[in-house]
Amino acid sequence: MGKNERTTVAVVGGGPAGMVMGLLLARAGVEVTVLEKHADFLRDFRGDTVHASTLTLLDDLGLGERFAAIPQRRLDRVAAQLDGGLVQIADMSRLPGAHQHIALVPQWDFLDLLAAAAADEPSFTLLRRADVTGLLRESGRVTGVRYTDRATGEEHELAAALTVACDGRHSAVRTAAGLRPRGFGVPMDVWWFRLPRRADDVAGGLGRFTAGHFCVLIDRGDQWQCAYMIRKGSDAELRAKGIGELRRRMAGLVPWLGDRVDTLESWDDVKLLDVRLDRLRRWFADGLLLIGDAAHAMSPVGGVGINLAVADAVAAARILAPELRRGGTASTAALRRVQLRRWWPTALVQGGQRLAHRAVLGKALSADQDLPATTTGTLPLPIRITQRFPLLQGIPARLVAIGPLPERAPAWARRPTPPGGTAQSRD
């Protein structure tokens, strides 16, 4: 698409929040330009979970059938392998609505779907290879962005009535605006890697917990996406021991994977995720709004970061579109309403993550014990209660798959459902 030197809304970042924001505003008839610094969405180690509330949003937008056609796995229950045995801790079949599961799909396929739908709107532009390097200002107000075309090296300026930062936890826009989030300490970082999966392996998601060790396995069909927790800042020390250290840990923690750990040939197969948990006190300035990880970086606990970022985008588009259509700009009061709408569900989820860090992960990782020789022991009381009363397994399922304050698409953004679709017309 051609480059606009002026637009009504400049959305920085082509992740889930940025693409949803761009699509919704375009459907409102607002001129919107999304700036994505890469040439495509093909990047590994992105979150691949599309939660039930986001699946309902896709139905609202008339995209449910197209999404369902993408090859995917469906997670309808979550189990944990504790020292006391294998237990089920979340049952998605107890969720309300049409989607009683979480979809596991490569994020680039999800983003391609959103980009294709947005491209059908005449007011939408996607600029690829557009690396935002700074902000334009006039009398203290943010009036657009500076960016470099990574294909040509040319520098450009894009004027905008509103700039929306969706560029993640390392947000260049946030830095350029001089905003600093309040950080909450985290006890862990994450090693992210893949191991082969066999047809007779357990299906869905599995967590493995024991003193000093914690791993999550995500079913990707022929592979396990593995997230192994390590103590914060211990990556260099552990890597110095060689890749055999990770092989040993995984074989001891999940013995039935022991004959596959040799597929990890070197540390090049293992990516470090620097875990952060932080939140801006103020998500906006005159002419500028920050949402998603740019406003509040989430811990991987619960895997809810994408869900919250998409909800931010839906709420922002619904609140801001009327003013943008009417007067071509968004007032600071409207930007404040976006933060007021999304602050409390974000703070609630982050509060739960902080509690999990202190009460579970921090204690487990600080124990630094060797792997247990057996899997005997007593299950924790909350787990025993959910085993005795399975109905309670719907509570963690709802917290993760739907979350607090799920957002629905506004009426003006919806499209008719294809024959056989499941979208509903209510607001």
Secondary structure, DSSP 8 states (H G I E B T S, - for coil): ----SEEEEEEE--SHHHHHHHHHHHHTT--EEEEESSSSS--SS---EE-HHHHHHHHHTT-HHHHHTS--EEE-EEEEEETTEEEEEEEGGG-SSS--SEEE--HHHHHHHHHHHHHTSTTEEEEETEEEEEEEEETTEEEEEEEEETTT--EEEEEEEEEEE---TT-HHHHHTT---EE---SEEEEEEEEE--TTS--SEEEEEETTEEEEEEE-SSEEEEEEEEETT-HHHHHTT-HHHHHHHHHHHSGGGTTTGGG--SGGG-EEE----EE-S--EETTEEE-GGGT----SGGG-HHHHHHHHHHHHHHHHHHHHHHHSS--HHHHHHHHHHHHHHHHHHHHHHHHHIIIIIHHHHHH-----SS--S---HHHHHHHH-GGGGHHHHHHHHT-SS-----GGG-----TT-------
